[in-house]
C-alpha cells in the first residue's frame, strides 16, 4: 500500500469518527494510522491484607491517628505513623482497620509491603524486590520497569510523589529501609509497624516528625467484647467469672483470645473457668512467661492437645511449607515477608491426601483460628506457625518431614511448569517435567488469555517457588533446585524480578554443576546470564556464558548460548563484538533446521547492523526475519521485527516504507494485546509524520503513544511529556 499514490480531494486523507483502527494511505505516500485509545479507567490499587473480621476496639488510638493525619504537612513530607508492639497484639489489624475506615482520603490507592522477609535477615539495602512489588501494585510491571534497583526506586518515588496513597510497611526493622520508601507527598500517609526490632524508632520519629503509637494489650472490657463476639453473649454471661479468669490468662492478646475461643467452640461442654485453670497451670512452668508471645504458645498447646489426631497431624505438616523468612542469607529474597500463604493443592501435597480431604482438614484448622482464610488461600500467622513447627520437630521424624517437603516441592514444580508453558509454549525446555507436559492440553488455555492466567498463577506463587528453591538447596535436592528455576523462566522474563531471578538462578547453576548435568548446566547458564546482562552486569554475564560454552555439546544449545553472548555485547553498546556471535548462532540454527532460531538471530543481526549504521544490511535481515515469523506463525516476534523495520526506514528517511511496516506491526500488536508495543509504534509514527512536515498529525500520534504508555504505567509516558 505504501508504494501506491492514493489521491483524494481536500482533507479526504484525514480520519473522522470512532473506529478504533484505521489505516489510510496518505496522498504523499505516508500512512496515517489512527488508533486513539478509549478512556481507560484504572482502578486504584487495594493491596492491604484482609481486615480482621472482628476489630476491637482501639478507638482512642484511632482518634489519635486521625488527628495526626489531619495536621497540615509541608510540601514533600508525608504523615508517618509508627505502630510499635509485640507480635500478635494487633498492629497490622489496626493499621488495616484505620485505612479501611479512611480509604476515601486515598484515591490513588492502598499499598502494602511486609518488610519482615527482607529486614529480618539483617541487611541494610537491596530493597529491589520490595520496590518491584510496590510498582506492580501501581500497575507497573515487566518491560515497563527500569532494569536497575535505583531506577525502580526513582520511578516509585516519582509515582508516589504525585498521588495520595496509604502505604503500610509491615514488620520493619531498619529505619534506612523505611525512609527510602517514603513518598514525597504531603497528602499521603505511611504506617510503619514494628514488633520491637526497629531499634531506631525515636530517631526515625524525630527525623520524620512521626506519630508513635505504642500498642499494648487489650483492656479487660475490650477483651471481654472480643470474646463475646467469638463465642456469643449467652455463654460469656452464663460464665462471666470464668470468662474474666480466662481473659486474665490471655493477657489482652487478641491472637491468644481467638485461639482460646476456637478451643471453646469445638468443645461446648468445656467450661471457661476450667480452660482458664488449665492455662493457669501451664503458666506456672518456670520456663514460660505469663505474657507476650508465650501466651500464644500456652493457649496453642491447649488447643493442639484437644484436637483429633488427623487434625493435629495436618497442623504439624502444613507448618513445614517452606516460607520466605525461613533461611537467613546475606541478601534479601522475599519482599512479602514471613507470612506463609498456600492453596488447597499444596496442602494436599504436604498432607499426602486428596484435595477433598485436605479441604475438610483446613476447615477444622480455620474454625479453631489456627489458620486464616483469604479467598481460596490459607495463611499461617507466624507465631502459630512457629508453634506448629515446634510440634512437628518433636513428633515427626526427619524422614517424614523431608518426605512431605519433597512432595510439595514436586507438586509446585509440575504446577509451575504448566503455567510456564502457558506463558511461552514456543521456547525449548530441558527438565523432564516439561517433556511429560508438552503436547497436553493446558489448564490455562491458549493465546493471550492463557498467558495472562499462567502469569497470574506464577505471580501468586512466586514467593513459594523461591522458598522451595532455597529449601531444595538446603536439603541437597539439586534436581529440584534447577528445575524449579527453569519453571520460573516465563515469570522472570515477563515481570523482571531481577533480585530473585539472579539469586535463585545462582542456586540453580550450582545445583546443575553439582549434578554434572550438561543440559541443566546449559539451561541455568543462559537463564542466569540473561538476568545478569539485562541488569548491566556484563562482566558477570560473560563469565557465566563463557562457562556455559565450555560445557555445551548439543549444537542447538551452543547456538542459543552464542546468541546470548551476542545480546550481552549488543546491550553493552558493542555491536561490532556482537556481530560474529549472531552470525555463528544463525548458521548453527540453519544447519540444524530450527527455523524460529534463524528468525530470532536475523532480527538481532538487523538490530546490530542498525547500530553499526548499515541500514540496507539491516533491512535485508529484518525482512527475511519477519517472513519467517509470518510462516511459523509467531505473530509477536513478527510484530517486534516490523517495529525494527520501521525504525530502520526512519533512519534512512524513507517515510512510506516506515509507515507500511509500522502499520502492519500495529495490527499485530493490537491483536496480541501488547499495549506497550503499541505505544512504541505510535511514537515511531509520530516521527514519520514529523518527517512529512505534518506537526498536527505528529502531535496526535505522540498523544496516542503517551496514552498507551500511561495505560501500562510505563515511565516512557512522562519522558515523552517532558521532552520537546
N, C-alpha and C positions, 0 to 999 in steps of 0.2 A: 504493500500500500504506500510506503514512503517514497517509492520511486515514481509514483503516478502524480499528476498535477490536477487536483480537483478544484476547478474554478467555480465559485458561486458568487452571486450578486450581493453587494452590500456586506452585511455582517452575517451572512449565511454560514460562515465557518464557526461562529460562536455558539455555545450551547446555552439554552434557556430551558428550565424545567426541573423536575425532581427525579429523573432517572439517575441511578447511582453509579453507573459505569458506562460512560460514553466515550468512544474513541472516534475522533473526527479528523479527516485529512485537512490540513491547513493549506491554504492556497499558495503558500511559499514553501511547500514541501517539508513542513514540520507537523507532527501530530499533536493535537491538543488532547490530553487525557483528563477528563473531569471525573472525579470520584469523591465528591465532597462528603466527608464523613458526617453522618447524622449526629445529633446531640447525644452524647453518651453520658448517662448519669452513673457515676461510680459511687457505690455505697461506701460511707466511711467505715474504716476497719473497726471491728469489735473483737479484740483478741484476748480479752481477760478470761481467766478461769471462771467456771460457773459460780454464781453466787451461792452462798450457803443456803440450804433450804430453810433453816431457822436461825436468824441472826439476832442475838440477844446481847444486851440492849445497851450499847455504848453511847447513849445519847449525849452526855456531857462532852465526850471526846469528839463525837461527830460535829457538835456545835463549835467546838474549839477549832477544828479543821476548817469548817466553813467560814468562820470569822477570819482565820489566817489567809484563806484564799481570796477573801473579799478585799483585802488590803491592796491598794494600787501599787504595782511594781514598776521599777524603772525599765526603760527600753532594754531589751536583750536579757532580761532577768526573769526566769520562771519562778513560780512558787514551788518550793521544795518542802515536803513533809517527810520527816524521818520517823518511822514507827519501829520502836525497839521493844523486844520482849523475847522470852524463851520460846522454843519450838512448841507448837501445839496450843498456844494461848490465843490464837485467832488473829494474827497480824494481817495475813493475806485476806482473810474473810472480811475484816473491817475495811481494808482498802477497796476491795471489790464492791462492798456494800455502799460505801460513800460514792464511788464513781458511778454506780448504777443509779443512785438517787439523783446525782448531779449531771447526768450524761448530756443534758441539753446545753451545758456550758462548753461542750467539746464537739462541735460539729465536724471536726476533722479526724475524729477517731479516738478509740481507747486502745492503747498499745501495751504490750506485756513482754517482759523478758525475765526468766528466772536465772539469775546470775550464779546460783549455787554450784552448778556443774562446772562453771568456769573458775570462779574465785576460790572455791573450796580446795583447789589444788595449789593455792599459794602463788599464783602467777601475778605479775604486775602489768601485763599487757596482753597482746594477741586477742583482741576482742572482735576479730573479724567475723566470727560466726554469729555473735550476738547482734552485730550491726546488720549482717545479712538477713537474719530473721526479722529484725525490725523493718528493714526495707521491704521485705516480702509482705509484711502486714500492710504496708502502704501501697502495695500493688506493683512494686519494682523488683523484678527478678531476672535471672538468666542473663541473656545477652545485653540486657539494659543496665546491668550493674558494672561499675568500674572494676578493673581487674585487681587493683591493689586495695589493701585494708584502709590505707589513708584516703584513697579516692572514695571508697564507700562511706567512710565516716564523714567526709566532707559533704557528700550527697545527702546523707541522713540529716546532718545539721542544717543544710540548705532547705530541705523539705520541712523540717520541724520549725524552722525559724519563721516560716510564712503562715503557720497554722495555729489552731487552738486544739491542743491534744491533751489527753491524760495519758501519762506514761507510768506504769508500775514496774519498778526494778526490784524484784523479789530476792531475798536471801543474799544481800550484798555483803561483801567482806572488805572491799578495797575502795577507799574514798576516791582515789585517782580514776578508777574504772567508772564510778558513778559520774564524776564530773565531766568525763569525756563524752558522756551520752546526754548531758542536759541540753534541752532545746533553748535556743536564744529567743524565746518568745514570752513576753510578759503575760500573755493570756493562756499559757499552758501551765499544767500542774504535774509535778513529778512526785510520786510516792516512792520512798525507799524503805524497804523492810529489812531488818537485821535481827538475827537471833542472839545478839551479843558479840558476834565475831567482828563487826565493824568497829575496830578499836579507835578510829579517828572520828567518832560521832561528834564530839564537841568541836573539833577543828572544822569538819565539814559543815556543821550547823552555823558556825561563825562565818566561814567564807561565803556561804550561800544564803545567809540570813534565813535559815530553815526553821520551821516549826518542828519541835521534837515532842513526840507522843510516846510516853513510857506506858506500854500496855501490860497491865498486871492481870491477876486472876479476876474472874467474875465475882461480883459481890454475892453475898448469901441469897439475897432476894432475886437477883438476876439468874443465878444458878438454879434456883427453885423454878423460875419461869421456864428456863430451858428444859428442865426435867419434865415439867408438866406438858410441854409441847411434844415431848418424845414418847411418854408412856401414858399420858392422859391425866386430866384433873382428878378424876374419881379415885384412881389408885393412889395418887400422891396425897389427896386429902384424907383418905382412909388410913394411911400410914405416915402421917405428917412428921412424927418424931423420927421414924426410921429414915424418911427422906432427908431430913436435916442431918442425921448422922452420916448417911451415905455421902452427902454433898461435902461434909467436913473432910471426909477421907479424900474425896476427889479434888479438894483444894481449889475449887474455882476454875479448873482446867476444862475448857469446852470439849476437847478430844476425850478426856477421861470420862466426862459425864455422858457423852454419846456412846462410848463403849459399855459403860455400866447399864445404860438404857437398853442397848442391844441385848445384853445378858438377861435383863428383866423381861423383855418382850418375848424371848424364846423360852422362858420358863415362868409362866404366870403364877405358879404356886410359890415361887421364891419370894420371901418377904424382904422388903427394903432394909429392915433392921438386920436381918440375917446376912444379907450381902454386905452391909456395912461392917458387920462383925468380922466376916471373913477377910475383907480387905484390911481392916484394922490390925488383924493378927499378922497379915503379911507385912504390914508396915513396921512391925516390931523387929523384923530381921535387921540386925545392925548394919548390914551391907546395903540397905536400901533407904534412901532419904524419903521422908513423907511428902515432899513436894517436888515440883519440877517434872523433868522427864520421867523419873522413876514412877510417878503417879500413873502415867500411861502404861508403864511396864507392869505394874502391880495389877491394875484393872485388866490389862491384856492377859495376864496369867490366869485370872479368874474366868474370863470369857473363854479362853482357849481350853482350859481344863474341863469345861462343861459341854464342849461341842462333841457331836458324834465323830467316830474315828475317821470316816471318809472326808468330813469337812475339815477336821484338823489336818489331815494329810494334804488336802487342797491348799489350805492356808500356808503350810510349810513350803510346798513345792512351788507355788506361784511366786513366793518371795525370791526364788532362785533366778527369776527372769533377769538377765543382765541389765544393768541400768547405767546411765551416763556418769553417775558420781561414784562408781564402784572402785575405780582403779586409778590412784594418783599417778600423774605423768608430768613431765616438765613442760608440756604445752597444753593449752586448753583444747577440749574436744567436744563440749556439749553445751550449746547455747541455751538449752531449755532446762538444765539443772537436774536435781536428783530425783524428781518425780519419775516413777516407773508407770508407763501407760501402755496397755496392751489390749488386743481384741480377743474375741472368743476363740478364733483359730489357734492363736499362740497359746492360750490357756489349755486348750485340748491337747496340744502337742506336749506341753510341760507335764500334764497330768496323765498322759497316755490313755486317753479315753475319747469317746465321740464328742462332737460339739454339743449334742443334746444333753449328755451327761455333764459336760463342763458348764453348760448354761445353768443347770439346776444347782450345781455347787457354787457357782458365782452368785446366784440369788441368795443362797444361805449366808455367804460372807457379806454381801451388801446389806442384808437385813440385820446383821449383827454390827453394822457400821465399821467393819474391818476393811472393806473396800468402798470406794466411791464410784458411782457410775456416771459417765459423761457421754451422752448419746449412746453409741454402741461400743464404747470402750470403758476400760476399768482402770482405776487409779489407786495405788498404794500411797497413803501418807507415809513420809519417810520414817517417822517414829514407829508406826505399826509394822512397816516392812522390816525394820531392824529387829523388832521383837519376833517376827515370824522367821527371819533368817537365823536368829539365835536358836529357835526351836528346831529348825531344820538341821543345823550343825550338830545338835545334841541327839537327834532322833533318827536321822538318815545317815546311811553310810556314805563315804566319799564316792564310792562307785555309783550308788543310786543318784546322788546329787549330780555327778558328772553326766550320767546317762540322760537325765531329764534335760540338762542344759544342751547336750548334744542333739537331743531330739528336737528341741525348739529351734536350735540353730539350723538344722536341716530343713525344718518347716519354713523358716524365714527365707532360706536360700532358694527353695523352689518357688515360693510366692514372689520373691524379688525378681527371679529370672523371668517369670511370666509377665510381670509388669514391665521389665526392661525390654522384652521382645515386642510388647505393645508400643513402646516409645520409639523403637527403631528396629523394625523387623529385617532391614536390609543388611545390617552390619555382620561381619564374620564374628563367630564366638569360639571359645576354646573348651570351657568346662563341660563335663559330662551331663550336667543337668540341662544345659541348652540343647545338646544332641537329643535328649529324651523329649523335650518340649517342642522343638522346632517342627513345624508342619501340623501341629494340633490346633484346634480352634481356640482362640484366646478368650478368656473370661472377660476381657476388657473391650472386645470388639476390635474393629479396624478403623483405619483412616484417622482424621483429626480427633474424632471423639475417643477412639482407642488410645491415642497419645495422651489426651487430657486425663482420661481415667487412670491410665498407667502411672503418669507422673503424680497424680493426686495420691495414689497409694504409696508410692515411693517417698513422697514428701511427708506423709503422715507417719511412716515407719522409719524415716531416715535415722533418727537418734537410736532406735532399737538396733538397726542394722550396724551402725557404727559400734555400739556397745558389744555386739556379737563378734565383730572383728577383733576387738581387744580381748574379749573372753576367749576366743579361739587361739589367739597368740599366747595368752597366759597358760592355756591347757596343752599347748603343743599340737593343736589341731591345724596343722599347716594347710591341709587340703581344703578345709572350710574357710580359712582366713583369706586365701587368694580368690577363691570362687565367690565369696561374698563381695569382694571388691569388684570383680568383673560384673556382677549383677547390679552394682551401683553406677555403672558407666553412663547409662542413659540419663540418670538423675543428675550426675555431676556435669555431664556435657551440656545439659539443658539449663540447669539452675545455678551452676558456678559457685558452689560452696567450697571455695578453694582450700581453706584451712583443713577441713576434714577430708576433702579429696586427697590432698597430699599426705596427710598423716596416715590415713587408712591404707593408702597405696604403698607407703614405705613398709608398712607391716606386710602387705600382700607380696611385695617384691622379696622381702626377707624370707617369707614362707616358701615362695617358689624356689628360691636359691637353696633353702634347706632340704627341699624335696628333690632337688636335682632334676626338676621337670622343665625341659627346654621350652615346651609350648606355654606353660604357665609363666615362665620367666619372660617370654616374649610379650604375652598379654599384659602383665604387670608393668613391664618396662615401657611400653608405648603409652599406657594409660597414665602412669606417673610422669613420664616425660612430657606429655601434653599439658598436664596441670602445671608443671614447672615452667614450660616456655610461655604458657598463657599468662603467668604471673611474672614474666620477665626475669626469671631465674635461669638465664640462658646457660651459664657455666654448668650448673647442676643438671639441667636438661640434657646437655650434650654428653655429660659424663654417663648418665643413665642410658641414653640412647646408644652411645658407643659400646657400652657393656652389652646391650641387647644385640647389636650387630655381631658381636663376637660369638654369641651362642646360638643364633637362629640358623637352622638348616633348611627349613622349608622356603622355597624361592618366593612364594607369595607373602609369607611373614617378613622376609627380607625386604620385599617391595614396600610394605607398609612402614617398616622402620626407616627406610630411606626417605620415604615421603615425609615422615615426622621430623627427621633431621633437616630436610629442606624447609619445612614450615618454621622450625625454630630459627633458622638463618633468615628467612623472609621476615618473620616478626621482629627480628633484631635489626632490621634495616640493612641486610646483607644479601641483596638479590643475586649478585654475581656468585656468591658462595652457594646459594640455594639452587641455582640453575642445574648443575650436574646431578644433584640428588634427585630432583624431579624427573630429569631425563632418564636416569638409570631405573627409577621406580616405574616409570611408564613403560619402558622396554620390557621389564620383567612381567608387568601386568599383561601386555600384549602377547608375549611369548606363551604365557600360561592361560590365556583366554579369559581373564577376569575383566570383562568389558567395563563394568562400573568403575573399577580402579583406574582404567585408562582414562575415562571421562574426568575423574577427580584430579588426576595428575595433569591433564590438559588444562583444566581450569587453573590449577596452581601455576602452570607454565605461562598461561595468559597473564595472570597477575604479576608474575616475575618479569616478563617482557615489558609490561607497562611500567614497572618500577625502574627498568633499565632504559625507558624511553623508546622502545622498539614496538611501536603501536601496530604496524601491519603484521608482525610476527604474532603479537598478542591476539589480534582479531582472528587470524587463521586458526590458532589453537582453540580459542573460545568458541568459534563457530562449529568446529568439529565436536567439542565437548557438549554443547547444547543439543546437537543432533543425536549424540549417544544417549543423553539423558531422556530425550524425547522417545527414542526407540525402546528403552528398557521396560517400562517408563519409570522415571524418577522425577516427578514434577518439581519438587522443592529444589533439587540441585540444578534442574534446568532453569528455574526462575533465578536462582542466585547467579548462574553463569550469564544469563541475559542481562542482569544488572551490571555485571562487569563489562559485558559487550557494550552496553550503553555508555559507560564511563570511558571506555577506550575510544569510541567515536567522538565523544565530547572532547577528549584530549586532542583529537585530530581536527576538531571544529567541523565535524560532519553532523549537522543537526538532524537531518532526515533519518539516516540510519540509527542515530542515537535514540530518537523518539520511537522508531519502529521497535527496536529491541526492548526499550523500557515499557512500551505499551503492552507488548506480549507478556513481559515479566509481571506487569500489574495484574493482568487477568489471572495468571497462575497464582500469584500470592494472595489475591482475593479468594480464590477457590481453596487455597490451603489455610486460610485464616491467619496469615502472617502479618500482623499489623505493623510490626517494627520495619519489616522489609518494604511494606507499602510506603511508610514514611521515607525510607531511603529513595524509593523510586520517585516520589513527588519532589524530593529535594533535587534529584538529578534533572527531572523535567523542568524545574524552575530555572536551572542553568541553561537548558535548551531554549526556553522562552526568552531569557535574557540575551542569549546569543543571537536570537532572531529579532532583537530590539523591540520586545513586547513586554515592557515593565509591568503593566497591569496584570497580564496573564501570569508573569513570573511571581507577582505578589500573591495571586490566588493559589498557585501551586505551593508556594512556600508556606502559606497559611494552612493548606491541607496537610503538608508534611508535619507542621507543628502539632496539628490536631491529632494526627496518627501517633506521633511520639508521646503526646500527653496521654493518649488512651492507654498506653502500656507503661506509663510512668518513666519514660526514658529521659535522662538528663540532656539528651540532644535537643529537646524542645526548648529548654532555657538557653542553650548555646545558640540556637538559631534566633531566638528572640533578641538576644544581646548583641548579635553580630550585625554589621551594617548591611 
